[in-house]
């Protein structure tokens, strides 16, 4: 069986690692796999799977178009046409979509091909972009316009940010036409939370399966490290936070407030900050820039006494399950699908309730693992059943 996955990145960050974990497992079972991606570098060990869509210039031009005209997903036409020519030659049995936004792919060209190709299509949705006219999440601003048709978008400054006219209504109509045109497509969500939203969206007629993401538990596992010595906190309990981008929706302000409420037996370490953000941290917080080193992440997870994820918008955070796989309990806000993983080893508390975070952190020693299954092989088995046409 030949499987083609399409995602914005390959082998890095959460969605990129989900794709390569699946690719490795499929290859071990004798299948052929390619991952078409749009941007950033691919780790050397995964380059055998990688097929680049377009170029850095295509991404920049697409980004400009999105910025000026609110047309994220409608640039990169020539790059996508060239890619579709390659797909026809490669002739996969399964086309598995992941994140198709990110300024690298033209959804009109892609779905024109998917509508007539006769292939089995699976689309794993990692956020809400597919059924809105602009945004990837909407719960932070309590917007439900996507249920009946987007207009006058309240999130023009959020990804995919724009400075031009509001095209959310037009984008919503185009997406509805394109994304409901495929007869043989199955949708997958990593969380029950997102699945519930889909049932209220224009994509509600599709069959939706919930397959929780997993991680490679041979990589993400408890390990020894010198993290405490490296960051001069040998006598401290480390509270860890990890994000690709620390914006207001990822909860940086909650960590700042948390640092004021904890005594000196704790030390907060945040991964993924910019240089400017690191300069602005309180003295009892340690900031680390974003890393694609899995080894470094595993050592940090393992050294932490607790992983805190005060996210205000999320689907099924991979960081939660990476921490759990490394033997570290999770405390998170009751946001999106985040509690679905935290309940395996940890707890969720009300959004923005920093005092509840403090109480949970102090009670972390009482948490016990509950039916923990974060191994990606479980999700691979479910995807294989989907590929082969079995009913989950």
C-alpha positions as CSV (number, residue, x, y, z in Angstrom):
1,X,0.0,0.0,0.0
2,X,1.2,3.5,-0.9
3,X,0.3,6.3,1.5
4,X,0.8,10.0,0.9
5,X,0.5,12.3,3.8
6,X,0.3,16.1,3.4
7,X,1.2,18.4,6.3
8,X,2.8,21.8,6.7
9,X,6.0,20.4,8.3
10,X,7.7,17.0,8.3
11,X,9.4,15.5,11.4
12,X,9.3,18.6,13.5
13,X,6.8,20.1,16.0
14,X,3.7,18.2,17.0
15,X,2.0,17.6,13.6
16,X,5.2,16.9,11.9
17,X,6.2,14.3,14.4
18,X,2.8,12.7,14.3
19,X,3.3,12.2,10.5
20,X,6.7,10.7,10.8
21,X,5.7,8.4,13.7
22,X,3.0,7.1,11.5
23,X,5.3,6.8,8.5
24,X,7.9,4.8,10.4
25,X,5.3,2.4,11.7
26,X,3.7,2.0,8.2
27,X,7.2,1.3,6.6
28,X,7.9,-1.3,9.3
29,X,4.7,-3.1,8.1
30,X,6.0,-3.1,4.5
31,X,4.1,-0.1,3.2
32,X,5.5,2.8,1.1
33,X,5.1,6.3,2.5
34,X,5.7,9.9,1.4
35,X,5.1,13.1,3.4
36,X,4.5,16.2,1.3
37,X,5.3,19.3,3.3
38,X,5.4,23.0,2.8
39,X,8.1,24.7,5.0
40,X,11.1,24.5,7.3
41,X,13.8,21.9,7.4
42,X,13.3,18.1,7.7
43,X,15.5,16.1,10.1
44,X,17.9,13.9,8.2
45,X,16.5,10.6,9.3
46,X,13.1,11.6,7.8
47,X,14.2,13.0,4.5
48,X,13.6,9.7,2.7
49,X,9.8,10.4,3.2
50,X,9.9,14.1,2.4
51,X,8.5,15.7,-0.7
52,X,8.7,19.5,-0.7
53,X,5.7,21.5,-2.1
54,X,6.9,24.8,-3.5
55,X,9.8,26.8,-2.1
56,X,10.5,29.4,0.6
57,X,9.6,32.1,-1.9
58,X,6.2,30.5,-2.5
59,X,5.6,30.5,1.2
60,X,6.5,34.1,1.6
61,X,4.3,35.2,-1.4
62,X,1.4,33.2,-0.1
63,X,1.9,34.8,3.4
64,X,1.8,38.2,1.8
65,X,-1.4,37.4,0.0
66,X,-3.0,36.2,3.2
67,X,-1.8,39.3,5.0
68,X,-3.1,41.7,2.5
69,X,-6.2,40.0,1.2
70,X,-7.2,37.5,3.9
71,X,-6.6,34.6,1.4
72,X,-4.8,32.0,3.5
73,X,-5.1,28.8,1.5
74,X,-5.6,30.4,-1.8
75,X,-2.1,31.2,-2.8
76,X,0.7,28.8,-4.0
77,X,-1.3,27.9,-7.1
78,X,1.6,27.0,-9.4
79,X,3.4,25.2,-6.7
80,X,0.3,23.1,-5.9
81,X,-0.4,22.4,-9.6
82,X,3.2,21.1,-9.9
83,X,2.7,19.0,-6.8
84,X,-0.6,17.5,-8.1
85,X,1.3,16.4,-11.3
86,X,3.8,14.6,-9.0
87,X,0.9,13.0,-7.0
88,X,-0.6,11.6,-10.3
89,X,2.7,10.0,-11.1
90,X,3.2,8.7,-7.6
91,X,-0.3,7.2,-7.6
92,X,-0.9,6.6,-3.9
93,X,-3.6,4.3,-2.6
94,X,-4.4,6.6,0.4
95,X,-4.1,10.3,0.6
96,X,-4.0,11.4,4.3
97,X,-4.3,15.2,4.8
98,X,-3.2,16.8,8.0
99,X,-2.6,20.6,8.4
100,X,-3.2,22.0,4.9
101,X,-2.9,25.6,6.0
102,X,0.4,27.4,6.6
103,X,0.9,29.4,3.4
104,X,2.1,26.4,1.2
105,X,-0.9,24.9,-0.5
106,X,-3.7,26.0,-2.7
107,X,-6.9,24.4,-1.4
108,X,-8.9,25.0,-4.7
109,X,-6.3,23.2,-6.8
110,X,-5.9,20.4,-4.2
111,X,-9.6,19.7,-3.8
112,X,-10.3,19.9,-7.5
113,X,-7.9,16.9,-7.8
114,X,-9.3,15.1,-4.7
115,X,-12.8,15.3,-6.0
116,X,-12.1,13.3,-9.1
117,X,-9.0,11.2,-8.2
118,X,-10.9,8.2,-6.9
119,X,-8.5,7.8,-4.0
120,X,-9.4,7.1,-0.4
121,X,-9.1,10.4,1.5
122,X,-8.5,10.7,5.2
123,X,-8.2,14.1,6.8
124,X,-6.9,14.5,10.4
125,X,-8.0,17.9,11.7
126,X,-5.5,19.4,14.2
127,X,-7.5,22.6,14.7
128,X,-10.7,24.3,13.6
129,X,-9.4,26.1,10.4
130,X,-11.3,23.8,8.0
131,X,-14.8,25.0,9.0
132,X,-14.2,28.7,9.7
133,X,-13.8,31.7,7.4
134,X,-10.5,32.7,9.0
135,X,-9.3,31.5,12.4
136,X,-7.9,28.2,13.7
137,X,-9.6,28.6,17.0
138,X,-12.5,30.7,18.2
139,X,-13.3,29.8,21.8
140,X,-10.9,32.4,23.2
141,X,-13.2,35.1,21.9
142,X,-16.4,33.0,22.4
143,X,-17.3,33.3,18.7
144,X,-19.8,30.9,17.1
145,X,-20.4,32.6,13.7
146,X,-18.9,29.5,12.1
147,X,-22.1,27.6,12.9
148,X,-24.1,29.7,10.4
149,X,-21.6,31.5,8.3
150,X,-18.6,33.7,9.3
151,X,-18.6,37.5,8.8
152,X,-17.0,40.5,10.5
153,X,-14.2,38.3,12.0
154,X,-13.2,39.4,15.4
155,X,-9.7,37.8,15.1
156,X,-8.2,39.6,12.1
157,X,-4.9,40.1,14.0
158,X,-4.6,36.4,14.9
159,X,-3.1,33.7,12.7
160,X,-3.5,33.8,9.8
161,X,-3.2,37.6,10.5
162,X,-4.4,40.1,8.0
163,X,-4.2,43.9,7.5
164,X,-6.5,44.0,4.5
165,X,-10.3,43.6,4.1
166,X,-12.3,41.0,6.0
167,X,-12.9,38.1,3.6
168,X,-14.1,35.7,6.2
169,X,-17.6,35.4,4.7
170,X,-16.2,34.7,1.2
171,X,-13.6,32.2,2.6
172,X,-16.3,30.4,4.6
173,X,-18.4,29.9,1.5
174,X,-15.4,28.7,-0.6
175,X,-14.3,26.3,2.1
176,X,-17.8,24.9,2.5
177,X,-18.0,24.3,-1.3
178,X,-14.6,22.7,-1.5
179,X,-14.5,20.7,1.7
180,X,-18.0,19.2,1.3
181,X,-17.3,18.1,-2.3
182,X,-15.5,14.8,-1.5
183,X,-17.6,11.7,-1.4
184,X,-15.0,9.3,-0.1
185,X,-13.5,11.2,2.8
186,X,-13.3,10.3,6.4
187,X,-12.5,12.9,9.0
188,X,-10.3,12.2,12.1
189,X,-10.0,14.3,15.2
190,X,-7.5,13.8,18.0
191,X,-10.1,14.9,20.6
192,X,-13.7,14.3,21.3
193,X,-13.9,18.1,21.9
194,X,-13.1,18.8,18.2
195,X,-15.4,16.0,17.0
196,X,-18.3,17.6,18.8
197,X,-17.7,20.9,17.0
198,X,-17.5,19.2,13.6
199,X,-21.0,17.8,14.2
200,X,-22.2,21.4,14.4
201,X,-20.3,22.6,11.3
202,X,-20.9,22.4,7.6
203,X,-18.7,19.2,7.6
204,X,-21.2,17.3,9.8
205,X,-22.3,14.9,7.0
206,X,-18.9,13.2,7.0
207,X,-18.0,10.2,9.1
208,X,-15.9,11.4,12.0
209,X,-13.5,9.2,14.0
210,X,-11.7,10.1,17.2
211,X,-8.1,8.9,17.3
212,X,-6.0,10.3,20.1
213,X,-2.5,11.2,19.1
214,X,0.4,9.3,20.6
215,X,4.1,9.6,20.9
216,X,7.1,7.2,20.5
217,X,7.4,5.8,24.0
218,X,10.8,4.4,23.2
219,X,11.9,8.0,22.8
220,X,9.7,9.8,25.2
221,X,10.4,7.9,28.4
222,X,11.9,8.7,31.8
223,X,15.6,9.4,31.5
224,X,18.4,10.6,33.6
225,X,19.8,14.0,32.9
226,X,21.8,16.9,34.3
227,X,19.0,19.5,33.7
228,X,18.9,20.6,37.3
229,X,22.6,21.1,37.4
230,X,22.6,22.8,34.1
231,X,20.0,25.4,35.2
232,X,21.3,25.7,38.8
233,X,18.2,24.3,40.5
234,X,19.4,21.1,42.1
235,X,17.3,21.7,45.2
236,X,14.2,22.9,43.4
237,X,11.1,21.2,42.0
238,X,10.9,22.0,38.3
239,X,7.6,23.2,36.8
240,X,7.9,22.9,33.1
241,X,6.0,24.6,30.3
242,X,6.6,23.9,26.5
243,X,5.1,25.7,23.5
244,X,6.1,26.4,19.9
245,X,5.0,30.0,20.4
246,X,4.2,31.7,23.7
247,X,1.4,34.1,22.9
248,X,-1.4,35.2,25.1
249,X,-3.4,32.1,24.2
250,X,-0.7,29.7,25.4
251,X,-0.8,31.1,28.9
252,X,2.4,33.0,29.4
253,X,0.7,35.5,31.7
254,X,-0.6,32.6,33.8
255,X,3.0,31.5,34.3
256,X,4.1,35.0,35.3
257,X,1.3,35.2,37.9
258,X,2.1,31.6,39.0
259,X,5.7,32.6,39.7
260,X,4.5,35.2,42.2
261,X,2.4,32.7,44.1
262,X,4.9,29.8,44.5
263,X,7.6,29.6,47.2
264,X,11.3,29.1,46.6
265,X,11.1,25.4,46.5
266,X,9.9,25.6,42.9
267,X,11.5,26.8,39.7
268,X,9.6,27.4,36.5
269,X,11.3,26.5,33.2
270,X,9.6,27.5,29.9
271,X,10.7,26.2,26.5
272,X,9.9,28.0,23.3
273,X,10.3,31.7,24.3
274,X,11.8,34.4,22.1
275,X,14.9,36.3,23.3
276,X,12.8,39.3,24.2
277,X,10.4,37.2,26.2
278,X,13.3,35.7,28.1
279,X,14.7,39.1,29.0
280,X,11.3,40.0,30.5
281,X,11.0,37.0,32.8
282,X,10.9,37.3,36.6
283,X,14.1,36.2,38.4
284,X,12.5,32.9,39.5
285,X,11.7,31.8,36.0
286,X,14.1,30.3,33.4
287,X,13.5,30.7,29.7
288,X,14.7,28.6,26.8
289,X,14.3,29.3,23.2
290,X,12.4,26.9,20.9
291,X,14.2,23.6,20.3
292,X,13.7,20.9,17.7
293,X,15.9,18.6,19.8
294,X,13.8,15.7,21.0
295,X,16.6,14.6,23.3
296,X,16.6,17.9,25.0
297,X,12.8,17.9,25.4
298,X,12.9,14.4,26.9
299,X,15.5,15.4,29.4
300,X,13.5,18.4,30.4
301,X,10.2,16.5,30.7
302,X,11.9,13.8,32.8
303,X,13.6,16.3,35.2
304,X,10.3,18.2,35.8
305,X,8.2,17.5,38.9
306,X,5.1,18.6,37.0
307,X,4.2,19.8,33.5
308,X,1.8,22.8,33.5
309,X,-0.1,23.7,30.4
310,X,-2.3,26.8,30.9
311,X,-3.4,26.9,27.3
312,X,-6.5,28.9,26.5
313,X,-7.0,27.4,23.0
314,X,-6.0,23.9,22.0
315,X,-7.1,20.7,20.5
316,X,-5.2,17.7,21.9
317,X,-1.8,19.1,23.0
318,X,1.1,16.7,22.1
319,X,3.1,18.3,24.9
320,X,0.7,16.8,27.5
321,X,1.3,13.3,26.3
322,X,5.0,13.8,25.8
323,X,5.2,14.7,29.5
324,X,3.1,11.8,30.6
325,X,5.2,9.4,28.6
326,X,8.3,10.8,30.4
327,X,6.6,10.0,33.8
328,X,5.6,13.6,34.6
329,X,2.0,14.5,35.7
330,X,0.1,17.2,33.9
331,X,-1.9,20.2,35.2
332,X,-3.8,22.1,32.5
333,X,-6.7,24.4,32.1
334,X,-10.1,23.0,31.1
335,X,-9.5,24.0,27.5
336,X,-10.4,22.2,24.3
337,X,-9.3,18.6,24.3
338,X,-6.4,19.2,26.8
339,X,-8.3,17.6,29.8
340,X,-8.8,14.4,27.7
341,X,-5.1,13.6,28.0
342,X,-4.5,15.2,31.4
343,X,-7.0,12.8,33.1
344,X,-4.6,9.9,32.3
345,X,-2.0,11.4,34.8
346,X,-2.9,14.7,36.2
347,X,-5.8,17.1,36.4
348,X,-7.5,20.1,34.7
349,X,-8.7,23.2,36.4
350,X,-10.9,26.2,35.4
351,X,-9.4,28.6,32.9
352,X,-7.3,31.5,34.3
353,X,-7.7,30.2,37.8
354,X,-4.0,30.5,38.8
355,X,-4.8,29.7,42.4
356,X,-6.2,26.4,41.3
357,X,-3.0,25.8,39.4
358,X,-1.1,26.4,42.7
359,X,-3.2,23.9,44.6
360,X,-2.9,21.3,41.9
361,X,0.9,21.8,41.8
362,X,1.2,21.3,45.5
363,X,-1.0,18.2,45.3
364,X,1.0,16.7,42.3
365,X,2.5,14.0,44.5
366,X,-1.0,12.5,45.0
367,X,-1.7,12.0,41.3
368,X,-1.7,8.5,40.0
369,X,-1.6,7.3,36.4
370,X,-5.0,6.2,35.1
371,X,-5.2,3.9,32.1
372,X,-2.2,5.5,30.5
373,X,-1.9,4.7,26.8
374,X,0.1,7.4,24.9
375,X,2.1,5.1,22.6
376,X,1.7,6.2,19.0
377,X,1.4,2.5,18.0
378,X,-2.1,2.5,19.3
379,X,-3.1,5.3,17.0
380,X,-1.2,3.7,14.1
381,X,-3.3,0.5,14.5
382,X,-6.5,2.6,14.3
383,X,-5.3,4.4,11.2
384,X,-4.3,1.1,9.6
385,X,-7.9,-0.1,10.2
386,X,-9.2,3.1,8.6
387,X,-6.8,2.6,5.6
388,X,-8.0,-0.9,5.2
389,X,-11.7,0.0,5.4
390,X,-12.5,-1.4,8.8
391,X,-15.1,0.3,11.0
392,X,-13.6,1.7,14.3
